[in-house]
Structure formats: C-alpha cells, structure tokens
C-alpha cells in the first residue's frame, strides 16, 4: 500500500486501544533543503484544499452548517459505498478529538493530510481495522460482521466490477473470518491487526488505493454530486485472471475466483506478477493510487494439471507440470473417513523437479484454504518430490520438518497425510501463475521432446553396421538366417 516496508511479525506495533489514532510525522532537517521539502509537502495536498472548500460549501448550502457533515461527505465521495463512507468519516471525527458532531474545514483538512501522509503498510492496516472497529474510551474491538464487511469491501474493490461475482465469495470470507475469531463474537483490534498482518497482509491494498484516488481526484467534479459511474473510477483489477476454459467456475471443480482473490492477499508478488504500468498514449493519465500502492497488473493463471481432467496418476501430473519455468500453486482437496473435506495449497516460485532433498525458494508457501484460511508456513526448502530415486522417500511432501512434514502425499497419489491426519485425495490441481509466454515455452519444450522421441524410433543402419548388429544374431537364433536388405536390392 505504501513503500512496502518489511517488518517482523514479532516487532513492536502501536496499540489500537486508544480512542485517538496517532499519526507519525517527519520534520524537515535544518538544512538548505528544508524549505523545499516543506513547499513540496504543501503542494502535494493542494487537491485536499480544493476538496475541503467544495465539501464545506455544499454542507453550508444543503444543511446550513459551516463545516463538513457526514451526509455530504458520503454522498460526494463514497455514494456507492455509503457504509464505508460513514465509518471512514467517524474515524476522522474520532481521531480529531473534537466534541462536535461534524468536522470543521481546518480539522478535516488536517486529518485527511495526515492520513494521506501515511506510507507504512502496518500503520495503514491498523488504521483500516480501526475504521471498522467499535471504539470506546477504554477499548477498541472488532465484531465478526465488521470483519466480514471489511473483507467484502476489499473483494469488491479488488475485482473492480470487471469480473462476475463469485458464488463462493461468502464461503471464502467465512473461512478467513472463522480462522481469525475461533468461535468468538468480538476480538480486540490489536489481535485482528496481528492476524491480518500474518495471514492476509495485502488485504487492504485495494481499499487504500481507492480511498487515495477518491480523496485526491474528487475535487474535479466541482460542486456537482457525482453519478454512480463517475464515483467508481476504473483503476484496474488487482486479482489475477484465471484462464478461460470450457467449464463454468460455478459448477466445476476448478479454482473459484474468490479463492484466487483471497490467495492474492497472502502470496508474494512473484505469484501475482506485480508491475507498475508505464505511461503510454493510451494511459497517459495514470491514477495517483497506482503509483502509491504499486498496483499489480492482473496476471494470467492457467491450469496446468487437473486429476479430474487429465487422470489421477503421478506420471500424468509430472507430464503436465515439469518444464513449466514459472511460479505454480498446487491444490490438494482431501476427504476424511467422516466426510470432512479440506483444501490445502503449496506454492513454488521455482520450476518443479525431482530430487532426493528438499528444495524451494524463499517464497515457497503452504496455505490451508478450507474449511478455514490460514498461512501455515513460508520459507526456503519446503518442497520435496521424488518418484524415481531409489532408497529415498517416494511421493510429494511440503514442510520444513523433514520427519513430520505438513503435507505428505504417497507415491501412488491416492492418499495424503495432512498435519498428521489421513485423507483420501479427491482432486489435485496445479495452476501456473506466470503469463502466457511461460506456458507456451513449456509446450514448445514438450513438442521438441516428442520430435526427438520420434527420431529415436527410426534407426537407419548401413550394411556394414547391420552385419555386426546384435539384432541380426537374435534373428538367426529365431530361425531366420536369411533376410532381405534394402540396400542390396
């Protein structure tokens, strides 16, 4: 969302239990460039000055109040997301510490400028959780429904209305919320922030880039309330695009788009192909939120292997997966003896290969997708695949503990041990997370291999070679001492 500062999960974080949100500020050093820095800081928020004046005038004209009311704020800035607009307004009101029921112009301008100046990912995550929390003088907590609303807001803005709504979205959100709350009705804002930071650190990217875009460009509408189309500018989807197939996402066992969206909030940029668009003749007006948030361009996720489509066998999986030189995600859907279904996924940023030792890059990852969503493990050397080398364990494994891996698929690929519990494999799928060029290269390699195999089938021998060939001796033993030679004809 901001400058993507990396911090340890065990690092100190600010408390969300206070009523006011503390913003960090930087003072220019006392050198010759301090004046220039201050000038650039003020110039950067010129759109906020114009927006403040417009909202103040509209509030006075409609409600006869010299300030900015929640109704005008929501109607002008967030008409399509009124609930979020109300929450965000009262967050600014609470953070200002004013006892009034509305924000006056100087206070509104100050709070918006402080909000826009925040560039740290963890701080922004704390702020948006605070927006959806119930704040009192003593504590700040988040309810189950509030967190669901936060996830749904992120999903709607991530999709940017460019793809049809997934029928599995509520089930997907419930899996994440259930994992966070563990049956409780409310949790402290600090606990929720820590859980989101560990499991879905990119959840708020889409919300923040939209809010920044609205606060910095809405003044262009003047004093006219925007229409539904004008209030929802197209700023690009942040969710990877699934390759179109002949199967419906809602009726088949293929990967639902809501699962792809939730995974994109956890996976590193290696899987979602993060790119900042460069100005061209077609997109000369790049939104500010693109530059601030580092918006990922949609990557092309293509199905490499499915046990339902290509056959449930290890040789079929290896045939379709090996040779793909890009990030991949392997999904395992299992069923227990009591019909409990689980879904786990294994992510690899390097090409799959067989080895007698564990391998994998720093972004290798193991995630539980259903019935609850959680990041289990991430790091190097988590993956193991061996079907050929004798004397070593056979099958597919994932996990840093070699003696007790998280996922252990047997060599027949019929059953799997997941966190110590046995399951029958229902479906295995592997998706390529690179662009089309990577899959085309894989297909080119396979076509070359087929041609080479065909060449090896036809062996041209001269008469001299045939006289000493072992096959000639075998034919004579079989009772065929004479034969015809094409070259002697």
C-alpha positions in Angstrom: 0.0 0.0 0.0 2.8 2.4 0.8 6.5 2.0 0.5 6.2 -1.7 1.4 8.4 -1.6 4.5 9.1 -5.1 5.6 8.7 -5.7 9.4 8.9 -8.7 11.5 5.7 -10.1 12.9 7.2 -10.1 16.4 8.1 -6.4 16.1 6.5 -3.8 18.2 3.3 -2.2 16.9 1.2 0.6 18.1 -1.8 -0.1 20.3 -5.3 0.3 18.8 -6.9 0.5 22.2 -6.7 4.3 22.5 -9.5 6.5 21.2 -7.3 8.6 19.0 -5.2 7.3 16.3 -1.6 8.6 16.5 -0.1 9.6 13.2 3.6 9.7 12.7 5.1 12.9 11.3 8.5 13.9 10.0 10.1 17.3 10.5 12.5 18.6 7.8 16.1 18.9 8.9 17.5 22.3 9.4 19.5 22.4 6.2 19.1 24.4 3.0 16.6 21.9 1.5 14.1 22.1 4.4 12.2 24.9 2.7 11.9 23.0 -0.5 10.7 19.9 1.4 8.0 22.0 3.2 7.0 23.5 -0.1 6.6 20.1 -1.7 4.6 18.9 1.2 2.1 21.7 1.0 1.9 21.5 -2.8 1.2 17.8 -2.6 -2.1 18.4 -0.7 -3.4 21.1 -3.0 -6.3 18.7 -4.0 -7.2 18.4 -0.4 -7.5 22.2 -0.1 -9.9 22.3 -3.0 -11.9 19.3 -1.8 -12.3 20.8 1.7 -13.6 24.1 0.2 -16.1 22.2 -2.0 -17.4 20.0 0.8 -17.7 23.0 3.1 -19.7 24.9 0.6 -22.0 22.0 -0.2 -22.6 21.4 3.5 -23.5 25.1 4.1 -25.8 25.2 1.1 -27.7 22.0 2.0 -27.6 21.9 5.8 -26.7 25.4 6.7 -23.6 24.2 8.7 -20.2 25.8 8.5 -18.2 22.6 8.3 -18.4 19.2 6.7 -21.2 16.8 7.6 -21.2 13.0 7.3 -24.1 13.1 4.8 -22.3 15.4 2.3 -19.0 13.6 2.8 -20.6 10.2 2.0 -22.8 11.5 -0.9 -19.9 13.3 -2.6 -17.0 10.9 -2.0 -18.5 7.4 -1.5 -22.0 7.2 -2.9 -21.5 3.5 -3.9 -20.1 2.6 -0.5 -22.1 4.5 2.0 -21.4 2.3 4.9 -17.7 2.6 4.4 -18.1 6.4 3.9 -19.8 6.7 7.3 -17.2 4.6 9.0 -14.3 6.5 7.5 -15.9 9.9 8.4 -16.4 8.9 12.0 -12.9 7.6 12.2 -11.6 11.0 11.1 -14.0 12.7 13.6 -12.8 10.5 16.4 -9.2 10.9 15.6 -9.5 14.7 15.6 -10.7 14.6 19.3 -13.4 17.2 18.6 -16.6 17.1 20.6 -18.7 18.4 17.7 -20.9 16.2 15.6 -19.2 17.4 12.4 -15.8 18.4 11.2 -14.9 22.0 10.6 -12.8 22.8 7.5 -9.3 23.2 9.2 -9.8 19.9 11.2 -11.0 18.0 8.2 -8.1 19.2 6.1 -5.6 18.3 8.8 -7.0 14.8 9.3 -7.0 14.0 5.6 -3.5 15.3 5.1 -2.2 13.2 8.0 -4.0 10.1 6.6 -2.5 10.6 3.1 1.0 11.1 4.5 1.0 7.5 6.0 3.2 5.3 3.9 3.9 2.3 6.2 1.9 -0.9 5.4 1.4 -1.9 9.0 0.3 1.5 10.1 -2.3 1.6 7.3 -3.6 -1.8 8.2 -4.1 -0.6 11.8 -6.0 2.4 10.5 -8.4 0.5 8.4 -9.1 -2.0 11.2 -9.7 1.0 13.4 -12.2 2.2 10.8 -14.2 -1.0 11.2 -13.9 -1.3 15.0 -16.1 -0.2 17.8 -14.0 2.3 19.8 -14.8 3.3 23.4 -12.8 5.2 26.0 -11.3 2.0 27.3 -11.0 -0.4 24.4 -11.4 -0.9 20.7 -12.8 -4.2 19.4 -13.9 -5.7 16.1 -17.0 -7.9 15.6 -17.4 -10.8 13.3 -19.8 -8.9 11.0 -17.5 -5.9 10.9 -14.5 -8.0 9.7 -16.8 -9.7 7.1 -17.7 -6.2 5.8 -14.0 -5.3 5.6 -13.3 -8.4 3.6 -16.2 -7.8 1.3 -15.2 -4.2 0.7 -11.7 -5.4 -0.3 -13.1 -8.0 -2.6 -15.5 -5.6 -4.4 -12.7 -3.0 -4.9 -10.1 -5.7 -5.9 -12.4 -7.0 -8.6 -13.2 -3.5 -9.8 -16.5 -4.9 -11.2 -14.5 -6.3 -14.1 -15.4 -9.9 -13.4 -18.8 -11.5 -12.4 -19.4 -12.0 -8.7 -18.3 -15.4 -7.5 -21.0 -17.6 -5.9 -18.3 -18.8 -3.4 -17.4 -15.4 -2.0 -19.4 -15.7 1.2 -18.0 -19.1 1.9 -14.4 -17.9 1.2 -14.8 -14.9 3.5 -16.3 -17.1 6.2 -13.3 -19.4 6.1 -10.9 -16.4 6.8 -13.1 -14.8 9.5 -13.7 -18.1 11.3 -10.0 -18.7 11.3 -9.4 -15.3 13.0 -12.2 -15.4 15.6 -12.2 -19.1 16.6 -15.9 -19.0 17.6 -15.7 -15.7 19.5 -18.1 -12.8 18.7 -15.6 -10.0 19.0 -11.9 -9.5 19.4 -9.5 -6.7 20.2 -8.5 -4.5 17.2 -4.8 -5.3 18.0 -5.4 -9.1 17.8 -7.3 -8.7 14.4 -4.5 -6.5 13.1 -1.9 -9.1 14.0 -3.9 -11.9 12.4 -4.4 -10.0 9.2 -0.7 -8.9 9.1 0.4 -12.5 9.4 -2.2 -14.2 7.1 -3.5 -11.6 4.6 -1.1 -8.7 4.7 -2.3 -7.3 1.3 -6.0 -7.3 2.1 -6.2 -3.5 2.4 -4.3 -2.7 -0.8 -7.4 -2.3 -3.0 -9.2 -0.2 -0.3 -6.4 2.1 0.3 -5.7 2.8 -3.4 -9.3 3.6 -4.0 -9.6 5.9 -1.0 -6.4 7.7 -2.0 -7.8 8.1 -5.5 -11.1 9.5 -4.3 -9.5 12.0 -1.8 -7.1 13.3 -4.4 -9.3 13.5 -7.5 -12.9 14.0 -6.5 -12.5 17.8 -6.4 -12.6 17.7 -10.2 -16.3 17.2 -10.1 -16.8 20.7 -8.7 -20.0 21.2 -6.6 -21.9 18.6 -8.6 -22.6 15.3 -6.8 -21.1 12.6 -8.9 -23.2 9.9 -10.6 -22.7 6.2 -9.9 -20.3 5.8 -12.9 -18.3 8.9 -12.0 -17.9 7.9 -8.4 -16.5 4.5 -9.2 -13.5 5.1 -11.5 -11.9 2.2 -13.2 -8.4 1.8 -11.8 -7.7 -1.8 -12.7 -8.2 -5.1 -11.0 -5.6 -6.4 -8.5 -6.8 -10.0 -8.7 -5.0 -12.5 -11.1 -7.2 -13.5 -14.0 -7.9 -17.2 -14.4 -7.6 -18.7 -17.9 -10.9 -19.2 -19.6 -12.0 -22.8 -20.1 -15.0 -24.7 -21.3 -16.1 -25.3 -17.7 -18.1 -23.0 -15.6 -16.4 -21.8 -12.5 -19.6 -22.2 -10.5 -20.3 -25.8 -11.4 -16.9 -27.4 -11.9 -14.2 -28.3 -9.5 -11.8 -25.6 -10.9 -10.5 -22.8 -8.8 -13.2 -20.2 -7.9 -12.2 -16.6 -8.5 -12.9 -15.7 -4.8 -10.2 -18.2 -3.8 -7.8 -16.6 -6.2 -8.6 -13.1 -4.7 -8.0 -14.3 -1.1 -4.8 -16.0 -2.1 -3.6 -12.8 -3.8 -3.8 -11.1 -0.4 -1.3 -13.6 1.0 1.0 -14.6 -1.8 4.1 -12.6 -2.7 4.4 -10.5 -5.9 6.2 -13.5 -7.6 2.8 -15.2 -7.9 0.7 -12.2 -9.0 3.2 -10.5 -11.3 3.4 -7.1 -9.7 4.0 -4.4 -12.3 3.6 -0.6 -12.2 2.1 0.5 -15.6 4.3 2.8 -17.6 2.7 5.9 -19.3 1.7 5.3 -22.9 -0.5 7.0 -25.4 -3.5 5.0 -24.2 -3.0 5.5 -20.4 -1.3 8.9 -20.1 -3.4 9.7 -17.0 -2.3 7.1 -14.5 -4.1 7.4 -11.2 -2.1 8.5 -8.2 -3.1 5.4 -6.4 -1.3 3.3 -8.9 2.0 5.0 -8.1 1.4 5.0 -4.3 0.2 1.4 -4.0 2.2 -0.3 -6.6 -0.9 -1.8 -8.2 -0.3 -5.3 -9.6 -1.4 -5.9 -13.2 -3.6 -8.9 -13.5 -1.5 -12.0 -14.2 -2.7 -14.9 -16.2 -3.3 -18.0 -14.1 -3.5 -21.1 -16.3 -4.5 -24.7 -15.4 -1.5 -27.0 -15.9 -2.9 -30.2 -14.4 -6.2 -31.5 -13.0 -6.7 -35.0 -11.8 -10.3 -34.8 -13.0 -9.4 -33.7 -16.5 -6.0 -35.4 -17.1 -6.2 -38.5 -15.0 -5.3 -39.2 -11.3 -1.8 -40.6 -11.7 1.7 -39.3 -10.7 3.0 -39.7 -14.3 0.2 -37.6 -15.7 0.9 -34.9 -13.1 4.6 -34.9 -13.9 3.9 -34.8 -17.6 1.9 -31.6 -17.3 3.9 -29.8 -14.6 7.5 -30.5 -15.3 9.0 -28.0 -17.7 6.9 -25.0 -16.6 9.5 -22.5 -15.6 7.4 -20.1 -13.5 5.6 -19.8 -10.2 3.0 -22.5 -9.6 0.4 -23.4 -7.0 -0.6 -27.0 -6.3 -4.1 -27.6 -4.7 -5.0 -30.8 -2.8 -8.6 -31.5 -1.9 -8.9 -34.3 0.6 -11.7 -36.2 2.3 -11.5 -38.0 5.7 -13.3 -41.1 6.8 -16.1 -38.9 8.4 -16.5 -37.0 5.1 -14.6 -33.9 6.4 -13.2 -32.1 3.4 -10.1 -29.9 3.5 -8.2 -27.9 0.8 -4.5 -27.1 1.1 -2.3 -25.4 -1.4 1.5 -25.5 -2.0 3.2 -22.5 -3.7 6.5 -22.7 -5.5 8.3 -19.9 -7.3 10.8 -22.2 -9.0 10.3 -25.0 -11.5 9.2 -28.3 -10.1 11.8 -31.1 -10.3 12.5 -34.4 -8.7 15.2 -34.6 -6.1 16.3 -36.6 -3.1 16.5 -33.5 -0.9 14.2 -30.6 -0.1 14.2 -27.6 -2.3 12.3 -24.3 -2.9 12.9 -20.5 -2.9 12.2 -18.1 -0.1 8.6 -17.5 -1.3 7.7 -21.2 -1.1 4.5 -21.4 0.9 1.9 -23.8 2.4 -1.6 -22.4 3.0 -4.8 -24.0 4.3 -7.7 -22.8 2.1 -10.7 -24.7 3.6 -12.5 -25.1 5.9 -10.5 -22.3 7.5 -8.0 -20.0 5.8 -4.5 -19.6 7.3 -0.9 -19.3 6.3 0.8 -22.4 7.8 4.5 -22.0 6.7 6.6 -19.9 4.4 10.3 -20.1 3.6 13.0 -21.9 1.6 13.4 -25.6 1.1 9.8 -26.6 1.9 9.2 -28.8 -1.1 10.1 -32.4 -1.9 9.2 -34.5 -4.9 10.7 -37.9 -5.7 9.3 -40.8 -7.9 12.5 -42.2 -9.4 15.4 -42.2 -7.0 15.5 -45.4 -5.0 16.5 -45.5 -1.4 14.7 -42.2 -0.6 11.2 -41.4 0.4 8.7 -41.6 -2.5 5.9 -39.1 -3.2 5.3 -35.4 -2.6 6.0 -33.5 0.6 5.8 -30.0 1.9 7.1 -28.6 5.2 10.4 -27.6 6.8 10.2 -30.6 9.3 11.6 -33.5 7.2 10.5 -36.1 9.7 7.0 -34.7 10.1 6.0 -32.7 7.0 2.8 -30.7 6.9 1.7 -32.5 3.7 2.8 -36.0 2.7 1.3 -37.5 -0.5 2.1 -41.2 -1.0 3.8 -42.4 -4.2 0.5 -43.6 -5.7 -1.1 -40.1 -5.2 -4.2 -41.8 -3.8 -3.9 -40.7 -0.2 -2.3 -37.9 1.8 -1.3 -37.2 5.4 -2.1 -33.5 6.3 -0.8 -32.3 9.6 -0.8 -35.9 10.8 -4.4 -36.8 9.7 -5.1 -39.2 6.9 -7.2 -38.1 3.9 -8.3 -39.6 0.6 -7.3 -37.4 -2.3 -10.3 -36.1 -4.2 -8.7 -33.7 -6.6 -5.2 -32.4 -7.3 -4.8 -29.3 -9.4 -1.7 -27.3 -10.5 -2.0 -23.7 -11.7 0.7 -21.8 -13.5 1.0 -18.3 -12.1 3.1 -16.8 -14.9 2.0 -15.2 -18.1 1.0 -17.0 -21.3 4.6 -16.9 -22.6 5.8 -19.3 -19.9 3.1 -21.9 -20.8 3.9 -21.5 -24.5 7.6 -22.2 -23.8 6.6 -25.3 -21.8 4.5 -26.5 -24.8 7.4 -25.8 -27.2 9.7 -27.9 -25.0 7.2 -30.8 -25.0 6.8 -30.6 -28.7 10.6 -30.7 -29.2 10.8 -33.7 -26.8 8.1 -35.6 -28.9 10.0 -34.9 -32.1 13.2 -36.2 -30.6 11.5 -39.3 -29.4 10.1 -39.9 -32.9 13.6 -39.5 -34.4 15.0 -42.1 -32.0 12.4 -44.7 -33.1 13.7 -44.8 -36.6 17.3 -46.0 -36.8 19.0 -46.1 -40.2 21.8 -48.7 -40.4 24.2 -49.4 -43.2 25.0 -52.9 -44.4 28.3 -52.9 -42.5 26.6 -51.8 -39.3 23.9 -54.5 -39.7 26.4 -57.3 -40.1 27.7 -56.7 -36.6 24.3 -55.7 -35.0 23.0 -57.8 -32.1 19.5 -57.9 -33.6 20.9 -59.9 -36.6 22.2 -62.6 -34.2 18.8 -62.8 -32.5 17.0 -63.2 -35.8 19.3 -66.1 -36.7 18.6 -67.8 -33.4 14.9 -67.4 -34.1 15.3 -69.5 -37.2 15.6 -66.7 -39.8 19.2 -67.0 -41.1 18.4 -65.2 -44.3 16.8 -61.8 -44.7 16.5 -59.1 -47.3 18.5 -55.9 -47.1 17.1 -52.8 -48.7 20.5 -51.6 -49.8 21.3 -54.8 -51.7 18.2 -54.5 -53.8 
